[in-house]
Amino acid sequence: MNFVTVRDLRTTPRQVWDKLDTEREVVITNNGKPFALMIPIDESNFDDVLESVRQACAMRSMTRMHLAAAKTGLDKMNLEEINAEIEIARDSNCD
């Protein structure tokens, strides 16, 4: 995987596009930290790629929620306890 800075993208965009063409993935960094991922797409695969990225983000969120629940013991709740928590949340949002 190839890393380029935001500055490189701004000052030498052609080189970044060339890297994307050969490497197929380019990570853009900002202050030394990953900031964005560039991948090649075209009109024929735009919708599929966008849907795949959104699904991957949703899966990452679900994994983080599962890990947080396991860490706090919330993964041991039964259905009755879950429904009680939902009711509490609904009641507090109506205020």
Summary of the structure (lengths in Angstrom):
residues: 95
radius of gyration: 21.0
end to end distance: 50.0
largest distance: 58.7
contacts: 195
relative contact order: 0.08
helix: 65%
strand: 16%
